[in-house]
Amino acid sequence: MNKRILFIASQPFFEKRGSPIRLGFDLLALSQLGYDVEFLTLPIGERRTVEGVKIVRAPNPFFARKISIGPSPLKLAFDFFLFWMALWRVIFRRYAVVHGVEDCGIIALVCGRIGRARVVFERHSDPASYGGSRGLKSKLAHIYAKVERFTMRHADAVIGTGPGLVEDAMRHGRASRACLIPDIPSSLAEADPDEIAAARTLHSRAPTDILIGYVGSFAAYQGIDLIFSAIPQVVAKEPRARFVIIGGSDREVADRRAQLAKAGCLDAVDFAGFIDPDALPAHLSSFDILLSPRLTGMNTPLKLLDYLKAGVAIAATDTPANRLILDEKTAELSKPDSESFAGAILRLCANPARREALTAGGKKILEDRHNFAFFRDGLRQCYEYILTK
C-alpha cells in the first residue's frame, strides 16, 4: 500500500503560535502512523525537524523573515512557489494523499487531482477571523473565502479543528467527509513545581501580586485591544494586579508600551516576549488568572487548551469561539467590551474561591478529547476513510 504523503502549508515552521504548533502535531502523528511524509513549507521560522518527515522549504527571493497571520500578498507569492514545487512532485512521484492546510488547500486539490491522489483540506480558522483587516488584505481574505468554499466542496476530506469549522464544511456539501480533529495543548510537556515557582518569582514584583496572563498574537481578532483598554481600569481598582503578556513582535510591544505609559500603568505590565511551548506550561501554571478576549472566528482558541491544562481560572469574552469550550462553570464570561472584560477580571481578583471553582472542570475537558492520542487517532480514521473508500 502506498503510504507517501505530500503535506503543504504556508506557515512558518517552526513558530510559537497556533497553526505552526498544530502542524508539528500533524506531522508527528502521521509519522507515528507509518506514513512517509514530505512537507512543503515556507523558508521562514525556526529550523525544526520531525522524525520521519522530510521538510522542503520554498525559496526566499523576498528575504522575508516574518509573515503576517492570514491572507497577504507575501503569502500569495510564497503560495506560487509552493504550487510549482508540489506540481513537479505529483507529476514525477506517486502520492497516496496530498494534504493542504488553509490557503494551501487549493494547491493540494489541483495537484492531488493531477497526481491522482486523495486530497485532504485542513482548516485552522475561518475568513471571518480576519474581519478587522482593511485594504488589500481584506480583499484577499474575501477572495480566499470563495476559494476555500470551492476547495471544501471538492476535497476528499475536510479536517476542522473545531465544531464550527466542521459544521461550515458540512454546509458546503461535505457532511460525510468532514472530520473533527480538535486542537490539543501546545506542548506535551508537564509543568514541574520548581519551574512553576521560578516562573512566578520571575513575573512577580511582590508575593501578594495577582498575576494575570495572556498568551498569543496581537492580531485584532484575538481581542488584544480589549486587554490593553481593560488594564488601566483593573489597575485603578486592584493595585495587586500584575499583567504578563506573552507574545507580540518588538514593534507591537513598543506600541503597547507607549499606550500604557500614556495611561500611567506601564509598571503594572510585564512583556515576557515569546516563550517556547515546552516551557509555557510552567509559566501559565504560575498565574492566578488567564485571559481569552477573542472577538471573532468559529475555531477554538488554542490558548484555551493551554489554559485548561495549567489549571488556572479564565476570564473570557462571551463569544462563539470561546463558547466552543468554555461556559459559566469553567470561565468568568463577559460581554466583548473593555468595561465588561475589566469587570470580569476584577471579579476574579476579588474572589479566590471563584477562581478555584472554575478550574475544577477544566482538566476533564482535556482528558476526554483534547489529547495527543485522540488527535492521532482522528488523523488515522480520516486517512483510512479516504484511502479505502
C-alpha positions as CSV (number, residue, x, y, z in Angstrom):
1,M,0.0,0.0,0.0
2,N,1.3,3.4,-1.0
3,K,1.8,5.5,2.2
4,R,3.6,8.5,0.7
5,I,2.1,11.8,1.8
6,L,2.7,15.3,0.3
7,F,1.8,17.8,3.1
8,I,1.7,21.5,2.1
9,A,1.3,24.5,4.5
10,S,2.3,28.2,4.0
11,Q,3.1,28.6,7.7
12,P,6.4,29.4,9.4
13,F,7.8,26.2,10.7
14,F,8.5,26.5,13.4
15,E,6.9,29.5,15.2
16,K,5.4,29.7,18.6
17,R,1.7,30.2,17.7
18,G,-1.4,28.1,16.9
19,S,-1.1,26.9,13.4
20,P,2.6,26.1,13.3
21,I,2.2,24.2,16.6
22,R,-0.6,22.1,15.2
23,L,1.4,21.4,12.1
24,G,4.1,19.9,14.3
25,F,1.5,17.5,15.8
26,D,0.1,16.7,12.4
27,L,3.5,15.7,11.1
28,L,4.4,13.8,14.3
29,A,1.1,11.9,14.2
30,L,1.3,10.9,10.5
31,S,4.9,9.8,11.0
32,Q,4.0,7.6,14.0
33,L,1.1,6.1,12.0
34,G,3.6,4.9,9.5
35,Y,3.2,7.4,6.7
36,D,6.2,8.6,4.6
37,V,5.7,12.4,4.8
38,E,7.2,15.1,2.6
39,F,6.4,18.6,4.0
40,L,6.5,21.7,1.7
41,T,6.5,24.9,3.7
42,L,7.9,28.4,4.0
43,P,11.5,29.4,4.3
44,I,10.6,31.3,7.5
45,G,10.7,30.3,11.1
46,E,12.9,28.1,13.4
47,R,14.6,25.2,11.7
48,R,12.9,22.3,13.5
49,T,12.9,18.7,12.4
50,V,10.3,15.9,12.9
51,E,11.4,12.3,12.9
52,G,10.4,10.5,9.8
53,V,9.4,13.7,7.9
54,K,11.3,15.3,5.0
55,I,10.9,19.1,5.2
56,V,11.4,21.0,2.0
57,R,11.3,24.8,2.1
58,A,10.2,27.3,-0.6
59,P,12.9,29.7,-2.0
60,N,13.0,33.1,-0.4
61,P,13.8,35.7,-3.0
62,F,12.0,38.3,-0.9
63,F,14.4,37.9,2.0
64,A,11.4,37.7,4.3
65,R,11.9,36.9,8.0
66,K,8.3,37.3,9.2
67,I,4.9,36.8,7.7
68,S,1.6,38.1,9.0
69,I,-1.3,35.9,10.1
70,G,-4.0,35.4,7.4
71,P,-4.0,36.1,3.7
72,S,-1.5,38.6,2.4
73,P,0.4,39.5,-0.8
74,L,3.6,37.9,0.6
75,K,1.8,34.7,1.5
76,L,0.3,34.6,-2.0
77,A,3.7,35.0,-3.5
78,F,5.0,32.1,-1.5
79,D,2.0,30.0,-2.5
80,F,3.1,30.5,-6.1
81,F,6.4,28.7,-5.3
82,L,4.7,26.0,-3.2
83,F,2.3,25.3,-6.1
84,W,5.1,24.7,-8.6
85,M,7.1,22.7,-6.1
86,A,4.0,20.5,-5.4
87,L,3.1,20.2,-9.1
88,W,6.6,18.9,-10.0
89,R,6.4,16.3,-7.3
90,V,3.0,14.9,-8.2
91,I,3.9,14.6,-11.8
92,F,7.1,12.7,-11.1
93,R,6.2,10.9,-7.9
94,R,3.3,8.8,-6.7
95,Y,1.5,10.0,-3.6
96,A,-1.4,8.4,-1.7
97,V,-2.6,11.7,-0.2
98,V,-1.9,15.4,-0.8
99,H,-2.8,17.3,2.4
100,G,-3.1,21.1,2.2
101,V,-3.6,23.5,5.2
102,E,-5.6,26.7,5.0
103,D,-4.7,28.6,1.8
104,C,-2.7,25.6,0.5
105,G,-5.9,23.6,0.3
106,I,-6.5,24.7,-3.3
107,I,-2.9,23.8,-4.1
108,A,-3.5,20.3,-2.7
109,L,-6.7,20.0,-4.6
110,V,-5.2,20.9,-8.0
111,C,-2.0,18.9,-7.5
112,G,-3.9,15.9,-6.0
113,R,-6.2,15.6,-8.9
114,I,-3.3,15.9,-11.4
115,G,-1.4,13.2,-9.4
116,R,-4.4,11.0,-8.9
117,A,-4.0,11.2,-5.1
118,R,-6.6,11.7,-2.4
119,V,-7.0,15.2,-1.2
120,V,-7.3,16.4,2.5
121,F,-8.1,20.1,3.2
122,E,-7.3,21.1,6.8
123,R,-8.9,24.3,8.2
124,H,-7.5,26.0,11.3
125,S,-9.6,29.2,11.1
126,D,-12.3,30.8,9.0
127,P,-12.1,34.0,6.9
128,A,-14.3,35.9,9.5
129,S,-11.2,35.7,11.8
130,Y,-9.6,38.4,9.7
131,G,-12.6,40.7,9.6
132,G,-10.6,43.5,11.2
133,S,-8.2,43.8,8.3
134,R,-8.6,46.5,5.7
135,G,-7.5,47.4,2.1
136,L,-5.7,44.8,0.0
137,K,-5.6,42.2,2.9
138,S,-9.4,42.5,3.3
139,K,-9.9,41.9,-0.4
140,L,-7.5,38.9,-0.4
141,A,-9.5,37.5,2.6
142,H,-12.7,37.8,0.6
143,I,-11.2,36.0,-2.4
144,Y,-9.8,33.4,-0.2
145,A,-13.2,32.7,1.4
146,K,-14.6,31.8,-2.1
147,V,-11.6,29.7,-2.9
148,E,-11.9,27.9,0.4
149,R,-15.6,27.1,-0.3
150,F,-14.6,25.6,-3.6
151,T,-11.9,23.5,-2.0
152,M,-14.3,22.2,0.7
153,R,-16.8,21.1,-2.0
154,H,-14.2,19.1,-3.9
155,A,-11.7,17.7,-1.4
156,D,-12.0,14.1,-0.4
157,A,-12.0,15.1,3.3
158,V,-12.1,18.3,5.2
159,I,-10.5,18.5,8.7
160,G,-11.8,21.1,11.1
161,T,-10.2,22.0,14.4
162,G,-13.5,22.8,16.0
163,P,-17.2,22.1,15.6
164,G,-17.9,25.4,13.9
165,L,-15.4,24.7,11.2
166,V,-16.8,21.2,10.6
167,E,-20.4,22.4,10.5
168,D,-19.4,25.0,8.0
169,A,-17.8,22.3,5.8
170,M,-20.9,20.2,6.1
171,R,-23.0,23.1,4.8
172,H,-20.9,23.1,1.7
173,G,-21.7,19.5,0.8
174,R,-19.1,17.6,2.6
175,A,-21.1,16.2,5.5
176,S,-19.8,12.6,5.1
177,R,-16.2,13.7,4.8
178,A,-15.9,16.4,7.4
179,C,-13.6,15.3,10.2
180,L,-13.4,17.0,13.6
181,I,-9.9,16.7,15.0
182,P,-9.8,19.1,17.9
183,D,-6.7,21.0,18.9
184,I,-4.6,19.9,21.8
185,P,-2.4,21.9,24.2
186,S,0.6,23.4,22.5
187,S,3.1,21.2,24.4
188,L,3.1,17.6,25.6
189,A,5.4,18.6,28.5
190,E,4.1,18.8,32.1
191,A,4.9,21.7,34.4
192,D,7.4,21.0,37.1
193,P,6.6,22.5,40.6
194,D,10.1,24.1,40.9
195,E,9.7,25.6,37.4
196,I,6.3,27.0,38.3
197,A,7.8,28.6,41.4
198,A,10.7,30.1,39.4
199,A,8.3,31.5,36.8
200,R,6.1,33.1,39.5
201,T,9.2,34.7,41.0
202,L,10.3,35.9,37.6
203,H,7.0,37.7,36.8
204,S,6.1,39.0,40.3
205,R,7.0,42.3,42.0
206,A,5.7,41.2,45.4
207,P,4.4,37.9,47.0
208,T,0.9,39.4,47.1
209,D,0.7,40.1,43.4
210,I,-2.3,38.7,41.4
211,L,-0.7,37.5,38.2
212,I,-2.9,37.9,35.2
213,G,-1.6,36.4,32.0
214,Y,-2.3,36.4,28.2
215,V,-0.5,34.3,25.6
216,G,-1.0,34.7,21.9
217,S,-0.6,37.0,18.9
218,F,-1.6,40.7,18.8
219,A,-3.9,40.2,15.9
220,A,-7.2,42.2,16.0
221,Y,-9.5,39.1,16.1
222,Q,-7.7,37.9,19.3
223,G,-9.3,40.9,21.1
224,I,-5.9,42.3,22.1
225,D,-7.3,45.8,22.2
226,L,-9.7,44.7,24.9
227,I,-6.8,43.7,27.2
228,F,-5.0,47.0,26.8
229,S,-8.1,49.0,27.3
230,A,-9.1,47.0,30.4
231,I,-5.7,47.1,32.1
232,P,-5.9,50.8,33.3
233,Q,-9.4,50.0,34.6
234,V,-8.3,47.0,36.5
235,V,-5.1,48.6,37.9
236,A,-7.0,51.6,39.2
237,K,-9.2,49.4,41.4
238,E,-6.8,46.5,42.2
239,P,-3.3,47.6,43.0
240,R,-2.1,43.9,43.4
241,A,-2.9,43.2,39.7
242,R,0.2,42.4,37.6
243,F,-0.4,41.7,33.9
244,V,2.0,39.4,32.0
245,I,1.8,39.5,28.2
246,I,3.4,36.6,26.3
247,G,3.8,37.2,22.6
248,G,3.9,40.1,20.2
249,S,6.6,41.5,17.9
250,D,9.1,44.1,19.0
251,R,7.1,46.8,17.2
252,E,3.8,45.7,18.6
253,V,5.2,45.6,22.1
254,A,6.7,49.1,21.7
255,D,3.3,50.5,20.6
256,R,1.5,48.9,23.5
257,R,4.2,50.2,26.0
258,A,3.6,53.7,24.7
259,Q,-0.2,53.2,25.1
260,L,0.2,52.0,28.7
261,A,2.7,54.8,29.6
262,K,0.2,57.3,28.4
263,A,-2.4,55.7,30.6
264,G,0.0,55.8,33.6
265,C,0.1,52.0,34.2
266,L,3.1,50.7,32.4
267,D,4.7,49.5,35.7
268,A,1.8,47.0,36.1
269,V,2.6,45.1,32.9
270,D,5.4,42.6,32.1
271,F,6.0,41.9,28.4
272,A,7.6,38.5,28.5
273,G,8.1,38.1,24.8
274,F,7.9,34.6,23.2
275,I,8.2,31.5,25.4
276,D,8.9,28.1,24.0
277,P,5.8,25.9,24.1
278,D,7.6,23.3,26.2
279,A,8.4,26.0,28.8
280,L,5.0,27.6,28.6
281,P,3.1,25.2,30.9
282,A,5.2,26.3,33.9
283,H,4.6,30.0,33.2
284,L,0.9,29.6,32.7
285,S,0.6,27.5,35.9
286,S,2.3,30.3,37.9
287,F,-0.6,32.7,37.1
288,D,-3.8,33.4,39.1
289,I,-5.9,34.4,36.1
290,L,-5.6,33.8,32.3
291,L,-7.2,35.9,29.6
292,S,-9.1,35.0,26.4
293,P,-10.5,38.2,24.9
294,R,-11.3,36.5,21.5
295,L,-13.7,38.5,19.3
296,T,-14.4,36.6,16.1
297,G,-14.0,33.3,14.4
298,M,-15.5,29.8,14.7
299,N,-12.4,27.9,15.7
300,T,-11.3,27.1,19.2
301,P,-8.5,29.4,20.5
302,L,-5.6,27.1,21.1
303,K,-4.6,29.2,24.1
304,L,-7.7,27.9,25.9
305,L,-6.4,24.3,25.9
306,D,-3.1,25.5,27.4
307,Y,-5.0,27.5,30.0
308,L,-7.1,24.5,31.0
309,K,-4.1,22.3,31.2
310,A,-2.5,24.9,33.5
311,G,-5.4,24.6,35.9
312,V,-5.8,28.4,36.2
313,A,-9.1,30.5,36.3
314,I,-10.0,32.1,33.0
315,A,-11.6,35.4,32.2
316,A,-13.0,35.3,28.7
317,T,-15.3,37.2,26.3
318,D,-18.7,35.5,25.8
319,T,-18.2,34.9,22.0
320,P,-18.8,31.8,19.9
321,A,-15.1,30.9,19.7
322,N,-14.7,30.8,23.4
323,R,-18.1,29.1,23.9
324,L,-16.8,26.1,21.9
325,I,-15.0,25.0,25.1
326,L,-16.0,27.4,27.9
327,D,-19.2,28.0,29.8
328,E,-20.1,29.7,33.1
329,K,-18.7,26.7,35.1
330,T,-15.2,26.9,33.5
331,A,-14.7,30.7,33.0
332,E,-15.8,34.1,34.1
333,L,-17.5,35.3,30.9
334,S,-18.2,38.9,29.9
335,K,-19.5,41.0,27.0
336,P,-16.8,41.8,24.4
337,D,-16.2,45.4,25.5
338,S,-13.4,46.7,27.7
339,E,-15.5,47.7,30.7
340,S,-17.2,44.4,30.9
341,F,-14.0,42.5,30.4
342,A,-12.3,44.6,33.1
343,G,-15.2,43.7,35.4
344,A,-14.7,40.0,34.8
345,I,-11.0,40.3,35.7
346,L,-11.8,42.3,38.8
347,R,-14.4,39.8,40.0
348,L,-11.8,37.0,39.8
349,C,-9.2,39.2,41.5
350,A,-11.6,39.7,44.4
351,N,-12.8,36.1,44.7
352,P,-10.1,33.3,45.2
353,A,-12.9,30.8,45.8
354,R,-14.5,31.5,42.5
355,R,-11.1,31.1,40.8
356,E,-10.7,27.7,42.4
357,A,-14.2,26.6,41.4
358,L,-13.6,27.5,37.8
359,T,-10.6,25.3,37.5
360,A,-12.3,22.1,38.7
361,G,-13.8,21.0,35.4
362,G,-11.1,22.2,33.1
363,K,-8.8,19.1,33.1
364,K,-11.8,16.8,32.4
365,I,-12.3,18.6,29.1
366,L,-8.7,17.7,28.1
367,E,-8.9,14.1,29.3
368,D,-12.0,13.5,27.1
369,R,-10.9,14.8,23.7
370,H,-8.0,17.3,23.7
371,N,-5.0,15.0,23.9
372,F,-2.4,13.7,21.5
373,A,-3.7,10.1,21.5
374,F,-7.2,11.3,20.4
375,F,-5.6,13.7,17.9
376,R,-3.5,10.9,16.3
377,D,-6.5,8.5,16.1
378,G,-8.6,11.2,14.4
379,L,-6.0,11.5,11.7
380,R,-5.8,7.7,11.4
381,Q,-9.6,7.4,10.9
382,C,-9.6,10.3,8.4
383,Y,-6.9,8.8,6.2
384,E,-8.2,5.3,6.4
385,Y,-11.6,6.6,5.3
386,I,-10.3,8.3,2.1
387,L,-7.8,5.6,1.2
388,T,-10.3,2.7,1.5
389,K,-13.5,4.2,0.1
